[in-house]
Amino acid sequence: MKKPKWVIAKEQGKRIAAQETVWLFGLHAVRDALENPARTKLRLVVTRNALERLGEAVAQSGMEPEISDPRKFAAPLDPQSVHQGAALEVKPLDWGSLEDVALGDGPMPPRIVLLDRVTDPHNVGAILRSAEVFGARAVVAVQRHSAPETGALAKTASGALERQPYLRVRNLADAMEALKGMGYLVLGLDGEAETTIEAAVEGKRDRPVALVMGAEGPGLREKTRETCDALVKIDAAAGFGSLNVSNAAAVALYAVKG
């Protein structure tokens, strides 16, 4: 039996509404979100033990926590989630436009990481941590075929998601062209490239630099490769071998420090 249009519309509305909120979990991720004034916070579910550990952050947020039995945790999380007795429903953060973050003032020449179809939230979370440590302006991914803002991503980011801009754009090549128009040197990481990162930025460390990382396995798409100013590699001691994309991002960010 075919569903009535109003039923279909209602189901679509529920799906859209569900996508507009995110459940963060784990003590660290929840604490940092509670302490972030830019984060819209909707519902806090905690066990009594977690509440004791988050007491100051909860009080600061002004939220009224829901106390839950740890054996029947009330937040709608995946059963495999290591929530540590704390979950927080939030709205995704709005970091503004690519231009807002790419052209902002800072003490060092700006660095940005762009991700081409990196879909694993654990990899993206780890890249956000490295981006924060090395002072990158933002991590940028495509809206489709990328890791959305999720609890798993936030937990791996270990608080960096609250402080490190994570932007998702419609078209990566267009974003790369926009950055080039702002004076960025756009470098694509490719294990088969002939030039090392260090050689590519020699004498250019005072310029803004964007590093483009591809998914493990497929690497950069052809259009992405063509849009880069240059393809570069991380020099391996033995001349072969490869790094996980999150490790490669950390090494590349260190290599292009201003």
C-alpha atoms as a printed R data frame, in Angstrom:
    type eleno elety resid chain resno      x      y       z
1   ATOM     1    CA   MET     A     1  0.000  0.000   0.000
2   ATOM     2    CA   LYS     A     2  1.369  3.378  -1.036
3   ATOM     3    CA   LYS     A     3  1.945  5.859   1.776
4   ATOM     4    CA   PRO     A     4 -0.105  9.086   1.703
5   ATOM     5    CA   LYS     A     5  1.839 12.211   0.769
6   ATOM     6    CA   TRP     A     6  1.346 13.728   4.206
7   ATOM     7    CA   VAL     A     7  2.917 10.642   5.832
8   ATOM     8    CA   ILE     A     8  5.898 10.834   3.471
9   ATOM     9    CA   ALA     A     9  6.278 14.562   4.156
10  ATOM    10    CA   LYS     A    10  6.134 13.964   7.918
11  ATOM    11    CA   GLU     A    11  8.795 11.244   7.733
12  ATOM    12    CA   GLN     A    12 11.023 13.468   5.609
13  ATOM    13    CA   GLY     A    13 10.572 16.280   8.114
14  ATOM    14    CA   LYS     A    14 11.626 13.999  10.969
15  ATOM    15    CA   ARG     A    15 14.724 12.892   9.070
16  ATOM    16    CA   ILE     A    16 15.698 16.494   8.323
17  ATOM    17    CA   ALA     A    17 15.128 17.518  11.939
18  ATOM    18    CA   ALA     A    18 17.226 14.596  13.156
19  ATOM    19    CA   GLN     A    19 20.075 15.649  10.888
20  ATOM    20    CA   GLU     A    20 20.040 19.137  12.363
21  ATOM    21    CA   THR     A    21 21.180 17.932  15.777
22  ATOM    22    CA   VAL     A    22 24.180 15.890  16.911
23  ATOM    23    CA   TRP     A    23 24.632 13.716  19.994
24  ATOM    24    CA   LEU     A    24 28.093 14.192  21.481
25  ATOM    25    CA   PHE     A    25 29.282 11.639  24.009
26  ATOM    26    CA   GLY     A    26 32.194 10.991  26.328
27  ATOM    27    CA   LEU     A    27 33.323 13.137  29.233
28  ATOM    28    CA   HIS     A    28 35.921 15.145  27.325
29  ATOM    29    CA   ALA     A    29 33.744 15.941  24.283
30  ATOM    30    CA   VAL     A    30 30.718 16.792  26.435
31  ATOM    31    CA   ARG     A    31 32.725 18.984  28.817
32  ATOM    32    CA   ASP     A    32 34.274 21.010  25.992
33  ATOM    33    CA   ALA     A    33 30.901 21.466  24.296
34  ATOM    34    CA   LEU     A    34 29.285 22.581  27.566
35  ATOM    35    CA   GLU     A    35 32.035 25.170  27.990
36  ATOM    36    CA   ASN     A    36 31.743 26.447  24.405
37  ATOM    37    CA   PRO     A    37 29.484 29.541  24.315
38  ATOM    38    CA   ALA     A    38 29.150 29.235  20.536
39  ATOM    39    CA   ARG     A    39 27.564 25.784  20.814
40  ATOM    40    CA   THR     A    40 23.748 25.559  20.937
41  ATOM    41    CA   LYS     A    41 23.021 22.924  23.590
42  ATOM    42    CA   LEU     A    42 19.652 21.157  23.700
43  ATOM    43    CA   ARG     A    43 19.638 18.129  26.017
44  ATOM    44    CA   LEU     A    44 22.115 16.738  28.534
45  ATOM    45    CA   VAL     A    45 21.887 13.113  29.705
46  ATOM    46    CA   VAL     A    46 24.297 11.991  32.429
47  ATOM    47    CA   THR     A    47 24.739  9.348  35.081
48  ATOM    48    CA   ARG     A    48 25.246 10.548  38.658
49  ATOM    49    CA   ASN     A    49 28.901  9.597  38.490
50  ATOM    50    CA   ALA     A    50 29.429 11.568  35.268
51  ATOM    51    CA   LEU     A    51 27.582 14.552  36.721
52  ATOM    52    CA   GLU     A    52 30.027 14.653  39.629
53  ATOM    53    CA   ARG     A    53 32.918 14.782  37.170
54  ATOM    54    CA   LEU     A    54 31.249 17.401  34.954
55  ATOM    55    CA   GLY     A    55 29.774 19.476  37.778
56  ATOM    56    CA   GLU     A    56 31.555 22.762  37.060
57  ATOM    57    CA   ALA     A    57 30.953 22.622  33.290
58  ATOM    58    CA   VAL     A    58 27.272 21.757  33.792
59  ATOM    59    CA   ALA     A    59 26.819 24.630  36.233
60  ATOM    60    CA   GLN     A    60 28.559 27.018  33.857
61  ATOM    61    CA   SER     A    61 26.320 25.962  30.962
62  ATOM    62    CA   GLY     A    62 23.111 26.582  32.917
63  ATOM    63    CA   MET     A    63 21.639 23.331  31.603
64  ATOM    64    CA   GLU     A    64 19.319 21.114  33.608
65  ATOM    65    CA   PRO     A    65 20.779 17.592  33.311
66  ATOM    66    CA   GLU     A    66 18.677 14.446  32.965
67  ATOM    67    CA   ILE     A    67 19.976 11.800  35.369
68  ATOM    68    CA   SER     A    68 20.039  8.375  33.754
69  ATOM    69    CA   ASP     A    69 20.598  4.825  34.943
70  ATOM    70    CA   PRO     A    70 23.948  3.657  33.483
71  ATOM    71    CA   ARG     A    71 22.418  0.253  32.696
72  ATOM    72    CA   LYS     A    72 19.636  1.863  30.632
73  ATOM    73    CA   PHE     A    73 21.283  5.002  29.337
74  ATOM    74    CA   ALA     A    74 18.566  7.302  28.002
75  ATOM    75    CA   ALA     A    75 20.426  9.043  25.166
76  ATOM    76    CA   PRO     A    76 19.790  7.584  21.668
77  ATOM    77    CA   LEU     A    77 23.341  6.423  21.023
78  ATOM    78    CA   ASP     A    78 24.806  3.453  19.215
79  ATOM    79    CA   PRO     A    79 25.195  0.644  21.794
80  ATOM    80    CA   GLN     A    80 28.900  0.480  20.910
81  ATOM    81    CA   SER     A    81 29.477  4.120  21.850
82  ATOM    82    CA   VAL     A    82 31.825  4.564  24.805
83  ATOM    83    CA   HIS     A    83 29.783  7.378  26.341
84  ATOM    84    CA   GLN     A    84 31.276  7.297  29.878
85  ATOM    85    CA   GLY     A    85 27.863  8.242  31.243
86  ATOM    86    CA   ALA     A    86 27.602 11.579  29.425
87  ATOM    87    CA   ALA     A    87 25.766 12.601  26.249
88  ATOM    88    CA   LEU     A    88 24.821 16.040  24.958
89  ATOM    89    CA   GLU     A    89 22.465 16.882  22.095
90  ATOM    90    CA   VAL     A    90 23.675 19.958  20.209
91  ATOM    91    CA   LYS     A    91 23.291 21.920  16.997
92  ATOM    92    CA   PRO     A    92 26.235 21.711  14.569
93  ATOM    93    CA   LEU     A    93 28.640 24.637  14.839
94  ATOM    94    CA   ASP     A    94 28.528 27.422  12.256
95  ATOM    95    CA   TRP     A    95 32.037 28.628  11.437
96  ATOM    96    CA   GLY     A    96 30.965 30.982   8.643
97  ATOM    97    CA   SER     A    97 32.320 30.949   5.104
98  ATOM    98    CA   LEU     A    98 35.635 29.735   3.735
99  ATOM    99    CA   GLU     A    99 36.624 33.358   3.183
100 ATOM   100    CA   ASP     A   100 35.868 34.169   6.833
101 ATOM   101    CA   VAL     A   101 38.400 31.662   8.135
102 ATOM   102    CA   ALA     A   102 40.922 31.833   5.279
103 ATOM   103    CA   LEU     A   103 41.395 35.594   5.404
104 ATOM   104    CA   GLY     A   104 41.231 36.168   9.163
105 ATOM   105    CA   ASP     A   105 44.132 37.778  10.986
106 ATOM   106    CA   GLY     A   106 46.651 35.616  12.814
107 ATOM   107    CA   PRO     A   107 50.211 35.647  14.126
108 ATOM   108    CA   MET     A   108 51.473 33.136  11.527
109 ATOM   109    CA   PRO     A   109 50.994 32.645   7.774
110 ATOM   110    CA   PRO     A   110 47.694 30.739   7.467
111 ATOM   111    CA   ARG     A   111 47.524 26.999   6.870
112 ATOM   112    CA   ILE     A   112 44.383 25.083   5.835
113 ATOM   113    CA   VAL     A   113 43.777 21.347   5.380
114 ATOM   114    CA   LEU     A   114 41.386 20.174   2.656
115 ATOM   115    CA   LEU     A   115 40.033 16.617   2.651
116 ATOM   116    CA   ASP     A   116 39.052 14.853  -0.562
117 ATOM   117    CA   ARG     A   117 36.512 12.116   0.330
118 ATOM   118    CA   VAL     A   118 37.960 11.298   3.764
119 ATOM   119    CA   THR     A   119 34.924  9.608   5.292
120 ATOM   120    CA   ASP     A   120 36.214  7.939   8.472
121 ATOM   121    CA   PRO     A   121 35.160 10.105  11.465
122 ATOM   122    CA   HIS     A   122 38.107  8.830  13.501
123 ATOM   123    CA   ASN     A   123 40.550 10.036  10.851
124 ATOM   124    CA   VAL     A   124 38.840 13.423  10.579
125 ATOM   125    CA   GLY     A   125 38.740 13.774  14.357
126 ATOM   126    CA   ALA     A   126 42.472 13.071  14.566
127 ATOM   127    CA   ILE     A   127 43.151 15.560  11.752
128 ATOM   128    CA   LEU     A   128 41.206 18.234  13.659
129 ATOM   129    CA   ARG     A   129 43.429 17.610  16.699
130 ATOM   130    CA   SER     A   130 46.582 18.003  14.586
131 ATOM   131    CA   ALA     A   131 45.171 21.098  12.871
132 ATOM   132    CA   GLU     A   132 44.581 22.704  16.266
133 ATOM   133    CA   VAL     A   133 48.053 21.776  17.555
134 ATOM   134    CA   PHE     A   134 49.821 23.211  14.500
135 ATOM   135    CA   GLY     A   135 47.659 26.336  14.266
136 ATOM   136    CA   ALA     A   136 45.741 25.619  11.053
137 ATOM   137    CA   ARG     A   137 42.906 28.003  10.210
138 ATOM   138    CA   ALA     A   138 40.450 25.269   9.253
139 ATOM   139    CA   VAL     A   139 39.835 21.753   8.045
140 ATOM   140    CA   VAL     A   140 37.661 21.734   4.915
141 ATOM   141    CA   ALA     A   141 35.773 18.781   3.434
142 ATOM   142    CA   VAL     A   142 33.098 18.255   0.805
143 ATOM   143    CA   GLN     A   143 29.461 18.013   1.897
144 ATOM   144    CA   ARG     A   144 29.026 14.619   0.263
145 ATOM   145    CA   HIS     A   145 31.457 11.727   0.723
146 ATOM   146    CA   SER     A   146 32.986 13.170   3.882
147 ATOM   147    CA   ALA     A   147 32.634 12.605   7.616
148 ATOM   148    CA   PRO     A   148 29.823 14.737   9.076
149 ATOM   149    CA   GLU     A   149 29.964 16.214  12.566
150 ATOM   150    CA   THR     A   150 29.140 13.223  14.789
151 ATOM   151    CA   GLY     A   151 29.717 12.003  18.318
152 ATOM   152    CA   ALA     A   152 32.427  9.597  17.133
153 ATOM   153    CA   LEU     A   153 34.249 12.404  15.329
154 ATOM   154    CA   ALA     A   154 33.972 14.716  18.352
155 ATOM   155    CA   LYS     A   155 35.255 12.040  20.739
156 ATOM   156    CA   THR     A   156 38.302 11.344  18.560
157 ATOM   157    CA   ALA     A   157 38.917 15.085  18.171
158 ATOM   158    CA   SER     A   158 39.179 15.253  21.982
159 ATOM   159    CA   GLY     A   159 37.738 18.757  22.222
160 ATOM   160    CA   ALA     A   160 39.284 20.166  19.025
161 ATOM   161    CA   LEU     A   161 35.885 20.143  17.290
162 ATOM   162    CA   GLU     A   162 34.789 22.968  19.615
163 ATOM   163    CA   ARG     A   163 37.758 25.164  18.685
164 ATOM   164    CA   GLN     A   164 39.006 24.107  15.251
165 ATOM   165    CA   PRO     A   165 36.823 25.219  12.306
166 ATOM   166    CA   TYR     A   166 35.467 22.260  10.322
167 ATOM   167    CA   LEU     A   167 33.827 23.478   7.111
168 ATOM   168    CA   ARG     A   168 32.018 21.402   4.519
169 ATOM   169    CA   VAL     A   169 31.788 22.856   1.015
170 ATOM   170    CA   ARG     A   170 29.747 21.866  -2.010
171 ATOM   171    CA   ASN     A   171 32.671 21.538  -4.439
172 ATOM   172    CA   LEU     A   172 36.287 20.968  -3.367
173 ATOM   173    CA   ALA     A   173 37.865 22.147  -6.621
174 ATOM   174    CA   ASP     A   174 35.921 25.429  -6.410
175 ATOM   175    CA   ALA     A   175 37.139 25.880  -2.816
176 ATOM   176    CA   MET     A   176 40.712 25.257  -3.960
177 ATOM   177    CA   GLU     A   177 40.386 27.833  -6.747
178 ATOM   178    CA   ALA     A   178 38.938 30.303  -4.237
179 ATOM   179    CA   LEU     A   179 41.930 29.771  -1.936
180 ATOM   180    CA   LYS     A   180 44.336 30.250  -4.846
181 ATOM   181    CA   GLY     A   181 42.562 33.529  -5.562
182 ATOM   182    CA   MET     A   182 43.283 34.553  -1.952
183 ATOM   183    CA   GLY     A   183 46.983 33.911  -2.458
184 ATOM   184    CA   TYR     A   184 47.182 30.363  -1.087
185 ATOM   185    CA   LEU     A   185 49.728 27.876  -2.382
186 ATOM   186    CA   VAL     A   186 47.655 24.687  -2.830
187 ATOM   187    CA   LEU     A   187 49.649 21.475  -2.414
188 ATOM   188    CA   GLY     A   188 48.210 17.993  -2.958
189 ATOM   189    CA   LEU     A   189 49.693 15.066  -1.021
190 ATOM   190    CA   ASP     A   190 50.574 12.209  -3.382
191 ATOM   191    CA   GLY     A   191 52.921  9.357  -2.546
192 ATOM   192    CA   GLU     A   192 54.039  9.142  -6.184
193 ATOM   193    CA   ALA     A   193 54.959 12.828  -6.471
194 ATOM   194    CA   GLU     A   194 58.570 13.728  -7.251
195 ATOM   195    CA   THR     A   195 58.747 16.869  -5.089
196 ATOM   196    CA   THR     A   196 58.869 16.784  -1.299
197 ATOM   197    CA   ILE     A   197 56.754 19.136   0.817
198 ATOM   198    CA   GLU     A   198 59.861 20.859   2.139
199 ATOM   199    CA   ALA     A   199 61.137 21.562  -1.391
200 ATOM   200    CA   ALA     A   200 57.751 22.923  -2.483
201 ATOM   201    CA   VAL     A   201 57.591 25.486   0.335
202 ATOM   202    CA   GLU     A   202 61.283 26.451   0.280
203 ATOM   203    CA   GLY     A   203 61.385 30.243   0.166
204 ATOM   204    CA   LYS     A   204 57.576 30.412   0.349
205 ATOM   205    CA   ARG     A   205 56.872 29.794   4.037
206 ATOM   206    CA   ASP     A   206 55.552 33.319   4.402
207 ATOM   207    CA   ARG     A   207 52.721 32.478   1.975
208 ATOM   208    CA   PRO     A   208 49.368 30.961   2.967
209 ATOM   209    CA   VAL     A   209 49.430 27.204   2.298
210 ATOM   210    CA   ALA     A   210 46.576 24.746   1.766
211 ATOM   211    CA   LEU     A   211 47.287 21.023   2.056
212 ATOM   212    CA   VAL     A   212 44.971 18.655   0.192
213 ATOM   213    CA   MET     A   213 44.681 15.109   1.545
214 ATOM   214    CA   GLY     A   214 42.981 12.251  -0.290
215 ATOM   215    CA   ALA     A   215 41.188  9.189   1.006
216 ATOM   216    CA   GLU     A   216 43.343  6.193   1.823
217 ATOM   217    CA   GLY     A   217 43.460  3.904  -1.181
218 ATOM   218    CA   PRO     A   218 41.948  6.064  -3.955
219 ATOM   219    CA   GLY     A   219 43.943  9.165  -3.016
220 ATOM   220    CA   LEU     A   220 43.144 12.465  -4.709
221 ATOM   221    CA   ARG     A   221 40.555 12.546  -7.470
222 ATOM   222    CA   GLU     A   222 41.756 13.569 -10.942
223 ATOM   223    CA   LYS     A   223 39.999 16.962 -10.815
224 ATOM   224    CA   THR     A   224 41.512 17.621  -7.389
225 ATOM   225    CA   ARG     A   225 44.998 16.735  -8.637
226 ATOM   226    CA   GLU     A   226 44.620 19.021 -11.653
227 ATOM   227    CA   THR     A   227 43.525 21.944  -9.458
228 ATOM   228    CA   CYS     A   228 46.562 21.777  -7.135
229 ATOM   229    CA   ASP     A   229 49.490 24.131  -7.712
230 ATOM   230    CA   ALA     A   230 51.772 21.153  -7.145
231 ATOM   231    CA   LEU     A   231 51.730 17.534  -6.000
232 ATOM   232    CA   VAL     A   232 54.087 16.756  -3.132
233 ATOM   233    CA   LYS     A   233 55.136 13.786  -1.045
234 ATOM   234    CA   ILE     A   234 56.318 13.063   2.471
235 ATOM   235    CA   ASP     A   235 59.872 11.810   2.150
236 ATOM   236    CA   ALA     A   236 60.108  8.260   3.529
237 ATOM   237    CA   ALA     A   237 63.389  7.139   5.099
238 ATOM   238    CA   ALA     A   238 63.462  3.861   3.166
239 ATOM   239    CA   GLY     A   239 62.014  5.265  -0.039
240 ATOM   240    CA   PHE     A   240 58.746  3.418   0.358
241 ATOM   241    CA   GLY     A   241 55.865  2.995   2.776
242 ATOM   242    CA   SER     A   242 52.777  5.044   3.547
243 ATOM   243    CA   LEU     A   243 51.049  6.795   6.441
244 ATOM   244    CA   ASN     A   244 47.485  6.794   7.659
245 ATOM   245    CA   VAL     A   245 45.824  9.994   6.365
246 ATOM   246    CA   SER     A   246 45.578 11.513   9.846
247 ATOM   247    CA   ASN     A   247 49.277 10.848  10.520
248 ATOM   248    CA   ALA     A   248 50.165 12.230   7.090
249 ATOM   249    CA   ALA     A   249 48.207 15.409   7.872
250 ATOM   250    CA   ALA     A   250 50.144 15.917  11.108
251 ATOM   251    CA   VAL     A   251 53.521 15.424   9.385
252 ATOM   252    CA   ALA     A   252 52.546 17.718   6.495
253 ATOM   253    CA   LEU     A   253 51.343 20.477   8.841
254 ATOM   254    CA   TYR     A   254 54.620 20.302  10.741
255 ATOM   255    CA   ALA     A   255 56.580 20.407   7.481
256 ATOM   256    CA   VAL     A   256 54.911 23.649   6.286
257 ATOM   257    CA   LYS     A   257 55.077 25.557   9.572
258 ATOM   258    CA   GLY     A   258 55.667 29.250   8.909
